[in-house]
Amino acid sequence: MTKRYLFLFFIVLISLRLSAQEWVVPAEKAAKLSPFAFNDSTRKAGAELYILNCKSCHGDPGKNNVINLVPPPPDPASVKMQSNTDGAIFFKIVNGRGQMLSFKDRFSLTDIWRVISYIRSFNDKYVQEVAKKAVGAGAALNVKVLVTWLREKNQVQAVIFVLRDKTMQPIDGAEVKLFAKRYFGNLLIDKARNTDVQGKALFSFPKDLPGDSSGYVQLIAKLSDEAAFGEAKADTTLAIGVPTYRPPLNEQRAMWNVVQKTPIWLLLTYTFTVLAVWSLIIYVFLQIRVIYKAGLSKDQNSANY
């Protein structure tokens, strides 16, 4: 039995040591730079994103009130966090590791840079270096994304092109991701695809992909490289799913619902509580009445004598 406990102890110890190992970021990823300069606007937007998505684990920057995990997540204002390059922080937010979630499908790439902008605001010595824009890339490009359903192939097609000189010119080799919008985030459909010379990328989707009651699915196609193409994406709705009835959140009885849909147990608890309180009040008044009558009877008996 002792050997068994010792074995378990060493397993736990090794696991903790592995989890505490330094997070090595590939050199080319660590050298990545933001495609735009950080300013008050990006820091404000980053602060809002941080509070909603990061604060619960990393705490308030500079207050070292991080969540109790092993290893503990770094405080954004700490030397440990600030010693990372912008690219390294970007890589870690995108990919995640262990208890650190991946945010590549939760944030746009621009939003990740906004969060980094907010993190850097706690470093007085930080001097930003902005990525050099490629010729004709970034904001200069009027990039468009078109999404259609190829019924004969039963695939979704995304076409990426740039509107230049009033003509549509396809973009070759651009990485595109396709998502189905869901209540709590976006569902990645197929894997990321690169456009061909005609600017086209084809995506397969599951035959049992749930749609709304009519089979429609809300799709989001977006380009991965926001540094080159900006936040180019397309939202469209196609009837590629299986008709599925999704009851509204307020259809069934629940704590957050209207009075008519209050849970039965809550109604019974409330009713019995009210009855118990009023029963106690009535009982107290009856006892007071008994005491009052007893006092009157005693006074009358005293007067007779």
ChimeraX commands (.cxc) that place a marker at each C-alpha (Angstrom):
marker #1 position 0.00,0.00,0.00 radius 0.5
marker #1 position 2.90,2.36,0.86 radius 0.5
marker #1 position 4.50,1.76,-2.54 radius 0.5
marker #1 position 1.22,2.54,-4.22 radius 0.5
marker #1 position 0.93,5.91,-2.47 radius 0.5
marker #1 position 4.56,6.72,-3.26 radius 0.5
marker #1 position 3.93,5.93,-6.92 radius 0.5
marker #1 position 0.89,8.23,-7.01 radius 0.5
marker #1 position 2.90,10.95,-5.25 radius 0.5
marker #1 position 5.65,10.82,-7.87 radius 0.5
marker #1 position 3.11,10.87,-10.72 radius 0.5
marker #1 position 1.54,14.02,-9.28 radius 0.5
marker #1 position 4.97,15.57,-8.72 radius 0.5
marker #1 position 6.06,14.85,-12.30 radius 0.5
marker #1 position 2.77,16.26,-13.66 radius 0.5
marker #1 position 3.21,19.47,-11.68 radius 0.5
marker #1 position 6.79,19.82,-12.90 radius 0.5
marker #1 position 5.79,19.30,-16.52 radius 0.5
marker #1 position 2.98,21.83,-16.22 radius 0.5
marker #1 position 5.43,24.36,-14.77 radius 0.5
marker #1 position 7.90,24.04,-17.67 radius 0.5
marker #1 position 8.68,27.18,-19.59 radius 0.5
marker #1 position 6.37,27.84,-22.53 radius 0.5
marker #1 position 8.66,27.97,-25.56 radius 0.5
marker #1 position 7.35,29.96,-28.51 radius 0.5
marker #1 position 8.85,29.35,-31.99 radius 0.5
marker #1 position 11.20,32.18,-32.96 radius 0.5
marker #1 position 9.25,33.13,-36.10 radius 0.5
marker #1 position 6.04,33.35,-34.05 radius 0.5
marker #1 position 7.68,35.37,-31.29 radius 0.5
marker #1 position 8.87,37.90,-33.86 radius 0.5
marker #1 position 5.32,38.61,-35.07 radius 0.5
marker #1 position 4.29,42.28,-34.78 radius 0.5
marker #1 position 0.97,44.06,-34.57 radius 0.5
marker #1 position -0.32,45.32,-37.92 radius 0.5
marker #1 position -1.45,48.58,-36.29 radius 0.5
marker #1 position -0.15,51.03,-33.69 radius 0.5
marker #1 position -1.54,50.81,-30.17 radius 0.5
marker #1 position -3.43,53.87,-28.93 radius 0.5
marker #1 position -6.06,54.88,-26.39 radius 0.5
marker #1 position -8.82,53.41,-28.54 radius 0.5
marker #1 position -7.17,49.99,-28.88 radius 0.5
marker #1 position -6.30,49.95,-25.17 radius 0.5
marker #1 position -9.90,50.75,-24.20 radius 0.5
marker #1 position -11.27,47.99,-26.46 radius 0.5
marker #1 position -8.63,45.60,-25.12 radius 0.5
marker #1 position -9.57,46.42,-21.52 radius 0.5
marker #1 position -13.21,45.50,-22.19 radius 0.5
marker #1 position -12.18,42.19,-23.75 radius 0.5
marker #1 position -9.76,41.47,-20.92 radius 0.5
marker #1 position -12.33,42.08,-18.20 radius 0.5
marker #1 position -14.88,39.79,-19.85 radius 0.5
marker #1 position -12.56,36.96,-20.85 radius 0.5
marker #1 position -9.24,37.10,-18.97 radius 0.5
marker #1 position -9.74,38.75,-15.59 radius 0.5
marker #1 position -11.29,35.68,-13.96 radius 0.5
marker #1 position -7.92,33.89,-14.20 radius 0.5
marker #1 position -5.26,36.61,-14.55 radius 0.5
marker #1 position -6.91,39.03,-12.10 radius 0.5
marker #1 position -6.54,42.81,-12.03 radius 0.5
marker #1 position -3.23,43.87,-13.66 radius 0.5
marker #1 position -0.70,44.90,-11.03 radius 0.5
marker #1 position -2.68,43.56,-8.04 radius 0.5
marker #1 position -1.42,39.96,-8.21 radius 0.5
marker #1 position -4.88,38.55,-7.46 radius 0.5
marker #1 position -4.68,35.73,-9.99 radius 0.5
marker #1 position -6.72,32.56,-9.66 radius 0.5
marker #1 position -5.25,29.75,-7.56 radius 0.5
marker #1 position -3.96,27.34,-10.24 radius 0.5
marker #1 position -0.81,25.25,-10.69 radius 0.5
marker #1 position 1.11,26.82,-12.27 radius 0.5
marker #1 position -0.47,30.19,-11.46 radius 0.5
marker #1 position -1.34,32.37,-14.48 radius 0.5
marker #1 position 0.91,35.44,-14.69 radius 0.5
marker #1 position -0.26,38.89,-13.72 radius 0.5
marker #1 position -0.33,40.97,-16.96 radius 0.5
marker #1 position 1.71,43.72,-15.28 radius 0.5
marker #1 position 4.35,41.30,-13.99 radius 0.5
marker #1 position 7.89,41.02,-15.32 radius 0.5
marker #1 position 7.12,37.44,-16.38 radius 0.5
marker #1 position 4.35,38.60,-18.70 radius 0.5
marker #1 position 6.00,41.80,-19.91 radius 0.5
marker #1 position 9.24,40.00,-20.78 radius 0.5
marker #1 position 7.39,38.24,-23.60 radius 0.5
marker #1 position 7.50,39.73,-27.06 radius 0.5
marker #1 position 4.24,40.90,-28.62 radius 0.5
marker #1 position 4.38,37.90,-30.92 radius 0.5
marker #1 position 4.88,35.50,-28.02 radius 0.5
marker #1 position 1.84,36.86,-26.17 radius 0.5
marker #1 position -0.14,36.69,-29.41 radius 0.5
marker #1 position 0.94,33.06,-29.95 radius 0.5
marker #1 position -0.06,32.03,-26.41 radius 0.5
marker #1 position -3.48,33.69,-26.60 radius 0.5
marker #1 position -4.18,32.11,-29.99 radius 0.5
marker #1 position -3.01,28.58,-29.19 radius 0.5
marker #1 position -3.43,28.16,-25.45 radius 0.5
marker #1 position -1.83,25.38,-23.41 radius 0.5
marker #1 position -3.02,23.25,-20.50 radius 0.5
marker #1 position -5.43,25.31,-18.43 radius 0.5
marker #1 position -4.84,28.34,-20.64 radius 0.5
marker #1 position -7.67,28.32,-23.18 radius 0.5
marker #1 position -7.18,28.90,-26.90 radius 0.5
marker #1 position -8.90,32.06,-28.08 radius 0.5
marker #1 position -8.40,31.64,-31.83 radius 0.5
marker #1 position -12.09,30.89,-32.33 radius 0.5
marker #1 position -13.31,33.31,-29.66 radius 0.5
marker #1 position -11.43,36.49,-30.61 radius 0.5
marker #1 position -10.70,37.98,-33.98 radius 0.5
marker #1 position -6.98,38.49,-34.58 radius 0.5
marker #1 position -7.53,42.22,-34.28 radius 0.5
marker #1 position -9.18,41.73,-30.88 radius 0.5
marker #1 position -6.16,39.72,-29.70 radius 0.5
marker #1 position -3.88,42.62,-30.61 radius 0.5
marker #1 position -6.25,44.95,-28.74 radius 0.5
marker #1 position -5.87,42.81,-25.61 radius 0.5
marker #1 position -2.08,42.94,-26.03 radius 0.5
marker #1 position -2.37,46.72,-26.39 radius 0.5
marker #1 position -4.11,46.82,-23.01 radius 0.5
marker #1 position -1.51,44.50,-21.42 radius 0.5
marker #1 position 1.34,46.72,-22.66 radius 0.5
marker #1 position -0.24,49.77,-21.05 radius 0.5
marker #1 position 1.11,48.47,-17.72 radius 0.5
marker #1 position 4.71,48.65,-18.93 radius 0.5
marker #1 position 6.18,52.17,-18.84 radius 0.5
marker #1 position 9.32,51.02,-20.68 radius 0.5
marker #1 position 7.44,49.40,-23.56 radius 0.5
marker #1 position 8.10,50.81,-27.03 radius 0.5
marker #1 position 5.97,49.32,-29.76 radius 0.5
marker #1 position 7.30,48.16,-33.09 radius 0.5
marker #1 position 4.61,47.94,-35.78 radius 0.5
marker #1 position 4.70,45.47,-38.66 radius 0.5
marker #1 position 5.59,46.88,-42.03 radius 0.5
marker #1 position 2.61,46.69,-44.34 radius 0.5
marker #1 position 3.02,44.81,-47.58 radius 0.5
marker #1 position 2.56,46.74,-50.80 radius 0.5
marker #1 position -1.14,47.13,-51.51 radius 0.5
marker #1 position -2.12,45.18,-48.40 radius 0.5
marker #1 position -4.04,45.99,-45.27 radius 0.5
marker #1 position -6.45,48.89,-45.30 radius 0.5
marker #1 position -5.51,49.77,-48.88 radius 0.5
marker #1 position -7.23,46.63,-50.13 radius 0.5
marker #1 position -10.97,46.53,-50.52 radius 0.5
marker #1 position -11.25,42.82,-49.81 radius 0.5
marker #1 position -14.59,41.08,-50.25 radius 0.5
marker #1 position -15.78,37.61,-49.30 radius 0.5
marker #1 position -18.65,35.83,-51.04 radius 0.5
marker #1 position -20.12,32.58,-49.68 radius 0.5
marker #1 position -22.37,30.27,-51.72 radius 0.5
marker #1 position -23.67,26.72,-51.53 radius 0.5
marker #1 position -22.71,24.42,-54.43 radius 0.5
marker #1 position -25.66,22.05,-54.34 radius 0.5
marker #1 position -24.27,19.64,-56.94 radius 0.5
marker #1 position -21.09,19.14,-54.86 radius 0.5
marker #1 position -22.84,19.68,-51.52 radius 0.5
marker #1 position -20.04,22.01,-50.47 radius 0.5
marker #1 position -19.79,25.60,-49.35 radius 0.5
marker #1 position -17.66,27.86,-51.52 radius 0.5
marker #1 position -15.93,31.03,-50.35 radius 0.5
marker #1 position -14.61,33.40,-53.00 radius 0.5
marker #1 position -12.06,36.04,-51.96 radius 0.5
marker #1 position -11.37,38.96,-54.21 radius 0.5
marker #1 position -10.27,42.56,-54.12 radius 0.5
marker #1 position -12.20,45.33,-55.82 radius 0.5
marker #1 position -9.62,47.39,-57.68 radius 0.5
marker #1 position -10.21,49.76,-60.56 radius 0.5
marker #1 position -13.84,48.64,-60.58 radius 0.5
marker #1 position -12.82,45.07,-61.38 radius 0.5
marker #1 position -12.89,41.98,-59.16 radius 0.5
marker #1 position -9.44,40.42,-58.86 radius 0.5
marker #1 position -9.17,37.03,-57.08 radius 0.5
marker #1 position -6.76,36.59,-54.16 radius 0.5
marker #1 position -4.66,33.44,-54.40 radius 0.5
marker #1 position -3.30,31.58,-51.35 radius 0.5
marker #1 position -5.37,33.33,-48.68 radius 0.5
marker #1 position -6.28,31.14,-45.69 radius 0.5
marker #1 position -10.03,31.08,-45.02 radius 0.5
marker #1 position -11.99,29.64,-42.10 radius 0.5
marker #1 position -15.69,28.80,-42.11 radius 0.5
marker #1 position -17.80,28.85,-38.95 radius 0.5
marker #1 position -21.40,28.06,-38.06 radius 0.5
marker #1 position -22.80,30.53,-35.57 radius 0.5
marker #1 position -24.06,28.98,-32.34 radius 0.5
marker #1 position -25.54,30.26,-29.07 radius 0.5
marker #1 position -22.22,30.11,-27.20 radius 0.5
marker #1 position -19.54,30.74,-29.80 radius 0.5
marker #1 position -18.78,29.70,-33.36 radius 0.5
marker #1 position -18.40,26.11,-34.58 radius 0.5
marker #1 position -15.52,25.55,-37.01 radius 0.5
marker #1 position -16.72,23.85,-40.20 radius 0.5
marker #1 position -14.10,21.68,-41.88 radius 0.5
marker #1 position -10.48,22.83,-41.60 radius 0.5
marker #1 position -8.93,26.08,-42.79 radius 0.5
marker #1 position -8.61,26.20,-46.57 radius 0.5
marker #1 position -6.37,28.23,-48.91 radius 0.5
marker #1 position -7.84,29.92,-51.97 radius 0.5
marker #1 position -6.81,28.77,-55.45 radius 0.5
marker #1 position -5.80,30.98,-58.36 radius 0.5
marker #1 position -9.47,31.88,-58.84 radius 0.5
marker #1 position -9.75,33.00,-55.22 radius 0.5
marker #1 position -11.98,30.04,-54.36 radius 0.5
marker #1 position -11.94,27.76,-51.31 radius 0.5
marker #1 position -14.26,24.77,-50.88 radius 0.5
marker #1 position -15.53,23.49,-47.53 radius 0.5
marker #1 position -17.23,20.20,-46.71 radius 0.5
marker #1 position -19.75,20.07,-43.89 radius 0.5
marker #1 position -21.36,17.24,-41.89 radius 0.5
marker #1 position -24.55,15.80,-43.36 radius 0.5
marker #1 position -26.15,16.00,-39.92 radius 0.5
marker #1 position -25.23,19.64,-39.31 radius 0.5
marker #1 position -28.15,21.06,-37.26 radius 0.5
marker #1 position -29.93,24.06,-38.73 radius 0.5
marker #1 position -32.96,26.02,-37.64 radius 0.5
marker #1 position -36.52,24.73,-38.08 radius 0.5
marker #1 position -36.16,25.24,-41.84 radius 0.5
marker #1 position -32.60,23.88,-42.08 radius 0.5
marker #1 position -30.88,27.27,-42.39 radius 0.5
marker #1 position -27.43,27.71,-40.85 radius 0.5
marker #1 position -25.81,31.09,-40.21 radius 0.5
marker #1 position -22.27,30.94,-41.60 radius 0.5
marker #1 position -19.26,33.17,-41.06 radius 0.5
marker #1 position -16.33,33.05,-43.47 radius 0.5
marker #1 position -13.25,35.01,-42.48 radius 0.5
marker #1 position -9.65,35.44,-43.55 radius 0.5
marker #1 position -6.98,34.35,-41.08 radius 0.5
marker #1 position -4.31,36.92,-41.98 radius 0.5
marker #1 position -5.84,40.16,-40.74 radius 0.5
marker #1 position -2.48,41.89,-40.97 radius 0.5
marker #1 position -2.63,41.57,-44.76 radius 0.5
marker #1 position -6.34,41.66,-45.48 radius 0.5
marker #1 position -7.95,43.41,-42.51 radius 0.5
marker #1 position -11.07,42.02,-40.86 radius 0.5
marker #1 position -12.48,40.70,-44.11 radius 0.5
marker #1 position -15.38,38.33,-43.51 radius 0.5
marker #1 position -18.86,37.46,-44.71 radius 0.5
marker #1 position -21.99,36.54,-42.76 radius 0.5
marker #1 position -24.59,34.59,-44.70 radius 0.5
marker #1 position -27.39,32.09,-44.11 radius 0.5
marker #1 position -27.68,28.95,-46.21 radius 0.5
marker #1 position -30.10,26.00,-46.04 radius 0.5
marker #1 position -27.37,23.38,-45.65 radius 0.5
marker #1 position -28.44,22.00,-42.27 radius 0.5
marker #1 position -30.89,19.46,-40.94 radius 0.5
marker #1 position -34.16,21.10,-39.85 radius 0.5
marker #1 position -33.99,21.20,-36.07 radius 0.5
marker #1 position -36.41,22.60,-33.55 radius 0.5
marker #1 position -34.58,24.45,-30.82 radius 0.5
marker #1 position -36.92,25.39,-27.99 radius 0.5
marker #1 position -36.46,29.00,-26.88 radius 0.5
marker #1 position -34.66,29.49,-23.59 radius 0.5
marker #1 position -37.87,30.74,-21.96 radius 0.5
marker #1 position -40.07,27.86,-23.16 radius 0.5
marker #1 position -39.61,25.65,-20.11 radius 0.5
marker #1 position -39.98,26.48,-16.46 radius 0.5
marker #1 position -36.78,28.03,-15.11 radius 0.5
marker #1 position -35.54,30.45,-12.45 radius 0.5
marker #1 position -34.97,33.22,-15.03 radius 0.5
marker #1 position -38.37,32.84,-16.69 radius 0.5
marker #1 position -41.59,34.83,-16.30 radius 0.5
marker #1 position -43.95,34.24,-13.36 radius 0.5
marker #1 position -46.14,31.90,-15.43 radius 0.5
marker #1 position -43.09,29.70,-16.11 radius 0.5
marker #1 position -41.74,29.66,-12.54 radius 0.5
marker #1 position -40.55,26.18,-11.40 radius 0.5
marker #1 position -43.23,24.25,-9.47 radius 0.5
marker #1 position -40.91,23.64,-6.51 radius 0.5
marker #1 position -40.28,27.37,-6.22 radius 0.5
marker #1 position -44.00,28.16,-6.31 radius 0.5
marker #1 position -44.69,25.54,-3.62 radius 0.5
marker #1 position -41.81,26.79,-1.47 radius 0.5
marker #1 position -43.03,30.38,-1.75 radius 0.5
marker #1 position -46.64,29.40,-1.02 radius 0.5
marker #1 position -45.79,27.31,2.05 radius 0.5
marker #1 position -43.44,30.02,3.31 radius 0.5
marker #1 position -46.15,32.67,3.05 radius 0.5
marker #1 position -48.69,30.37,4.75 radius 0.5
marker #1 position -46.22,29.58,7.53 radius 0.5
marker #1 position -45.49,33.27,8.15 radius 0.5
marker #1 position -49.18,34.21,8.25 radius 0.5
marker #1 position -49.95,31.20,10.46 radius 0.5
marker #1 position -47.32,32.38,12.90 radius 0.5
marker #1 position -48.69,35.93,12.87 radius 0.5
marker #1 position -52.26,34.69,13.50 radius 0.5
marker #1 position -51.04,32.38,16.26 radius 0.5
marker #1 position -49.27,35.28,18.00 radius 0.5
marker #1 position -52.40,37.44,17.79 radius 0.5
marker #1 position -54.53,34.61,19.20 radius 0.5
marker #1 position -52.12,34.14,22.09 radius 0.5
marker #1 position -52.19,37.88,22.79 radius 0.5
marker #1 position -56.02,37.70,22.80 radius 0.5
marker #1 position -55.96,34.78,25.24 radius 0.5
marker #1 position -53.60,36.66,27.52 radius 0.5
marker #1 position -55.77,39.78,27.26 radius 0.5
marker #1 position -58.93,37.86,28.17 radius 0.5
marker #1 position -57.15,36.14,31.04 radius 0.5
marker #1 position -56.15,39.56,32.35 radius 0.5
marker #1 position -59.73,40.86,32.15 radius 0.5
marker #1 position -61.05,37.78,33.97 radius 0.5
marker #1 position -58.51,38.24,36.74 radius 0.5
marker #1 position -59.43,41.92,37.16 radius 0.5
marker #1 position -63.15,41.03,37.41 radius 0.5
marker #1 position -62.49,38.36,40.02 radius 0.5
marker #1 position -60.43,40.82,42.04 radius 0.5
marker #1 position -63.28,43.38,41.92 radius 0.5
marker #1 position -65.82,40.83,43.20 radius 0.5
marker #1 position -63.75,40.18,46.27 radius 0.5
marker link #1:1,2 radius 0.2
marker link #1:2,3 radius 0.2
marker link #1:3,4 radius 0.2
marker link #1:4,5 radius 0.2
marker link #1:5,6 radius 0.2
marker link #1:6,7 radius 0.2
marker link #1:7,8 radius 0.2
marker link #1:8,9 radius 0.2
marker link #1:9,10 radius 0.2
marker link #1:10,11 radius 0.2
marker link #1:11,12 radius 0.2
marker link #1:12,13 radius 0.2
marker link #1:13,14 radius 0.2
marker link #1:14,15 radius 0.2
marker link #1:15,16 radius 0.2
marker link #1:16,17 radius 0.2
marker link #1:17,18 radius 0.2
marker link #1:18,19 radius 0.2
marker link #1:19,20 radius 0.2
marker link #1:20,21 radius 0.2
marker link #1:21,22 radius 0.2
marker link #1:22,23 radius 0.2
marker link #1:23,24 radius 0.2
marker link #1:24,25 radius 0.2
marker link #1:25,26 radius 0.2
marker link #1:26,27 radius 0.2
marker link #1:27,28 radius 0.2
marker link #1:28,29 radius 0.2
marker link #1:29,30 radius 0.2
marker link #1:30,31 radius 0.2
marker link #1:31,32 radius 0.2
marker link #1:32,33 radius 0.2
marker link #1:33,34 radius 0.2
marker link #1:34,35 radius 0.2
marker link #1:35,36 radius 0.2
marker link #1:36,37 radius 0.2
marker link #1:37,38 radius 0.2
marker link #1:38,39 radius 0.2
marker link #1:39,40 radius 0.2
marker link #1:40,41 radius 0.2
marker link #1:41,42 radius 0.2
marker link #1:42,43 radius 0.2
marker link #1:43,44 radius 0.2
marker link #1:44,45 radius 0.2
marker link #1:45,46 radius 0.2
marker link #1:46,47 radius 0.2
marker link #1:47,48 radius 0.2
marker link #1:48,49 radius 0.2
marker link #1:49,50 radius 0.2
marker link #1:50,51 radius 0.2
marker link #1:51,52 radius 0.2
marker link #1:52,53 radius 0.2
marker link #1:53,54 radius 0.2
marker link #1:54,55 radius 0.2
marker link #1:55,56 radius 0.2
marker link #1:56,57 radius 0.2
marker link #1:57,58 radius 0.2
marker link #1:58,59 radius 0.2
marker link #1:59,60 radius 0.2
marker link #1:60,61 radius 0.2
marker link #1:61,62 radius 0.2
marker link #1:62,63 radius 0.2
marker link #1:63,64 radius 0.2
marker link #1:64,65 radius 0.2
marker link #1:65,66 radius 0.2
marker link #1:66,67 radius 0.2
marker link #1:67,68 radius 0.2
marker link #1:68,69 radius 0.2
marker link #1:69,70 radius 0.2
marker link #1:70,71 radius 0.2
marker link #1:71,72 radius 0.2
marker link #1:72,73 radius 0.2
marker link #1:73,74 radius 0.2
marker link #1:74,75 radius 0.2
marker link #1:75,76 radius 0.2
marker link #1:76,77 radius 0.2
marker link #1:77,78 radius 0.2
marker link #1:78,79 radius 0.2
marker link #1:79,80 radius 0.2
marker link #1:80,81 radius 0.2
marker link #1:81,82 radius 0.2
marker link #1:82,83 radius 0.2
marker link #1:83,84 radius 0.2
marker link #1:84,85 radius 0.2
marker link #1:85,86 radius 0.2
marker link #1:86,87 radius 0.2
marker link #1:87,88 radius 0.2
marker link #1:88,89 radius 0.2
marker link #1:89,90 radius 0.2
marker link #1:90,91 radius 0.2
marker link #1:91,92 radius 0.2
marker link #1:92,93 radius 0.2
marker link #1:93,94 radius 0.2
marker link #1:94,95 radius 0.2
marker link #1:95,96 radius 0.2
marker link #1:96,97 radius 0.2
marker link #1:97,98 radius 0.2
marker link #1:98,99 radius 0.2
marker link #1:99,100 radius 0.2
marker link #1:100,101 radius 0.2
marker link #1:101,102 radius 0.2
marker link #1:102,103 radius 0.2
marker link #1:103,104 radius 0.2
marker link #1:104,105 radius 0.2
marker link #1:105,106 radius 0.2
marker link #1:106,107 radius 0.2
marker link #1:107,108 radius 0.2
marker link #1:108,109 radius 0.2
marker link #1:109,110 radius 0.2
marker link #1:110,111 radius 0.2
marker link #1:111,112 radius 0.2
marker link #1:112,113 radius 0.2
marker link #1:113,114 radius 0.2
marker link #1:114,115 radius 0.2
marker link #1:115,116 radius 0.2
marker link #1:116,117 radius 0.2
marker link #1:117,118 radius 0.2
marker link #1:118,119 radius 0.2
marker link #1:119,120 radius 0.2
marker link #1:120,121 radius 0.2
marker link #1:121,122 radius 0.2
marker link #1:122,123 radius 0.2
marker link #1:123,124 radius 0.2
marker link #1:124,125 radius 0.2
marker link #1:125,126 radius 0.2
marker link #1:126,127 radius 0.2
marker link #1:127,128 radius 0.2
marker link #1:128,129 radius 0.2
marker link #1:129,130 radius 0.2
marker link #1:130,131 radius 0.2
marker link #1:131,132 radius 0.2
marker link #1:132,133 radius 0.2
marker link #1:133,134 radius 0.2
marker link #1:134,135 radius 0.2
marker link #1:135,136 radius 0.2
marker link #1:136,137 radius 0.2
marker link #1:137,138 radius 0.2
marker link #1:138,139 radius 0.2
marker link #1:139,140 radius 0.2
marker link #1:140,141 radius 0.2
marker link #1:141,142 radius 0.2
marker link #1:142,143 radius 0.2
marker link #1:143,144 radius 0.2
marker link #1:144,145 radius 0.2
marker link #1:145,146 radius 0.2
marker link #1:146,147 radius 0.2
marker link #1:147,148 radius 0.2
marker link #1:148,149 radius 0.2
marker link #1:149,150 radius 0.2
marker link #1:150,151 radius 0.2
marker link #1:151,152 radius 0.2
marker link #1:152,153 radius 0.2
marker link #1:153,154 radius 0.2
marker link #1:154,155 radius 0.2
marker link #1:155,156 radius 0.2
marker link #1:156,157 radius 0.2
marker link #1:157,158 radius 0.2
marker link #1:158,159 radius 0.2
marker link #1:159,160 radius 0.2
marker link #1:160,161 radius 0.2
marker link #1:161,162 radius 0.2
marker link #1:162,163 radius 0.2
marker link #1:163,164 radius 0.2
marker link #1:164,165 radius 0.2
marker link #1:165,166 radius 0.2
marker link #1:166,167 radius 0.2
marker link #1:167,168 radius 0.2
marker link #1:168,169 radius 0.2
marker link #1:169,170 radius 0.2
marker link #1:170,171 radius 0.2
marker link #1:171,172 radius 0.2
marker link #1:172,173 radius 0.2
marker link #1:173,174 radius 0.2
marker link #1:174,175 radius 0.2
marker link #1:175,176 radius 0.2
marker link #1:176,177 radius 0.2
marker link #1:177,178 radius 0.2
marker link #1:178,179 radius 0.2
marker link #1:179,180 radius 0.2
marker link #1:180,181 radius 0.2
marker link #1:181,182 radius 0.2
marker link #1:182,183 radius 0.2
marker link #1:183,184 radius 0.2
marker link #1:184,185 radius 0.2
marker link #1:185,186 radius 0.2
marker link #1:186,187 radius 0.2
marker link #1:187,188 radius 0.2
marker link #1:188,189 radius 0.2
marker link #1:189,190 radius 0.2
marker link #1:190,191 radius 0.2
marker link #1:191,192 radius 0.2
marker link #1:192,193 radius 0.2
marker link #1:193,194 radius 0.2
marker link #1:194,195 radius 0.2
marker link #1:195,196 radius 0.2
marker link #1:196,197 radius 0.2
marker link #1:197,198 radius 0.2
marker link #1:198,199 radius 0.2
marker link #1:199,200 radius 0.2
marker link #1:200,201 radius 0.2
marker link #1:201,202 radius 0.2
marker link #1:202,203 radius 0.2
marker link #1:203,204 radius 0.2
marker link #1:204,205 radius 0.2
marker link #1:205,206 radius 0.2
marker link #1:206,207 radius 0.2
marker link #1:207,208 radius 0.2
marker link #1:208,209 radius 0.2
marker link #1:209,210 radius 0.2
marker link #1:210,211 radius 0.2
marker link #1:211,212 radius 0.2
marker link #1:212,213 radius 0.2
marker link #1:213,214 radius 0.2
marker link #1:214,215 radius 0.2
marker link #1:215,216 radius 0.2
marker link #1:216,217 radius 0.2
marker link #1:217,218 radius 0.2
marker link #1:218,219 radius 0.2
marker link #1:219,220 radius 0.2
marker link #1:220,221 radius 0.2
marker link #1:221,222 radius 0.2
marker link #1:222,223 radius 0.2
marker link #1:223,224 radius 0.2
marker link #1:224,225 radius 0.2
marker link #1:225,226 radius 0.2
marker link #1:226,227 radius 0.2
marker link #1:227,228 radius 0.2
marker link #1:228,229 radius 0.2
marker link #1:229,230 radius 0.2
marker link #1:230,231 radius 0.2
marker link #1:231,232 radius 0.2
marker link #1:232,233 radius 0.2
marker link #1:233,234 radius 0.2
marker link #1:234,235 radius 0.2
marker link #1:235,236 radius 0.2
marker link #1:236,237 radius 0.2
marker link #1:237,238 radius 0.2
marker link #1:238,239 radius 0.2
marker link #1:239,240 radius 0.2
marker link #1:240,241 radius 0.2
marker link #1:241,242 radius 0.2
marker link #1:242,243 radius 0.2
marker link #1:243,244 radius 0.2
marker link #1:244,245 radius 0.2
marker link #1:245,246 radius 0.2
marker link #1:246,247 radius 0.2
marker link #1:247,248 radius 0.2
marker link #1:248,249 radius 0.2
marker link #1:249,250 radius 0.2
marker link #1:250,251 radius 0.2
marker link #1:251,252 radius 0.2
marker link #1:252,253 radius 0.2
marker link #1:253,254 radius 0.2
marker link #1:254,255 radius 0.2
marker link #1:255,256 radius 0.2
marker link #1:256,257 radius 0.2
marker link #1:257,258 radius 0.2
marker link #1:258,259 radius 0.2
marker link #1:259,260 radius 0.2
marker link #1:260,261 radius 0.2
marker link #1:261,262 radius 0.2
marker link #1:262,263 radius 0.2
marker link #1:263,264 radius 0.2
marker link #1:264,265 radius 0.2
marker link #1:265,266 radius 0.2
marker link #1:266,267 radius 0.2
marker link #1:267,268 radius 0.2
marker link #1:268,269 radius 0.2
marker link #1:269,270 radius 0.2
marker link #1:270,271 radius 0.2
marker link #1:271,272 radius 0.2
marker link #1:272,273 radius 0.2
marker link #1:273,274 radius 0.2
marker link #1:274,275 radius 0.2
marker link #1:275,276 radius 0.2
marker link #1:276,277 radius 0.2
marker link #1:277,278 radius 0.2
marker link #1:278,279 radius 0.2
marker link #1:279,280 radius 0.2
marker link #1:280,281 radius 0.2
marker link #1:281,282 radius 0.2
marker link #1:282,283 radius 0.2
marker link #1:283,284 radius 0.2
marker link #1:284,285 radius 0.2
marker link #1:285,286 radius 0.2
marker link #1:286,287 radius 0.2
marker link #1:287,288 radius 0.2
marker link #1:288,289 radius 0.2
marker link #1:289,290 radius 0.2
marker link #1:290,291 radius 0.2
marker link #1:291,292 radius 0.2
marker link #1:292,293 radius 0.2
marker link #1:293,294 radius 0.2
marker link #1:294,295 radius 0.2
marker link #1:295,296 radius 0.2
marker link #1:296,297 radius 0.2
marker link #1:297,298 radius 0.2
marker link #1:298,299 radius 0.2
marker link #1:299,300 radius 0.2
marker link #1:300,301 radius 0.2
marker link #1:301,302 radius 0.2
marker link #1:302,303 radius 0.2
marker link #1:303,304 radius 0.2
marker link #1:304,305 radius 0.2
view
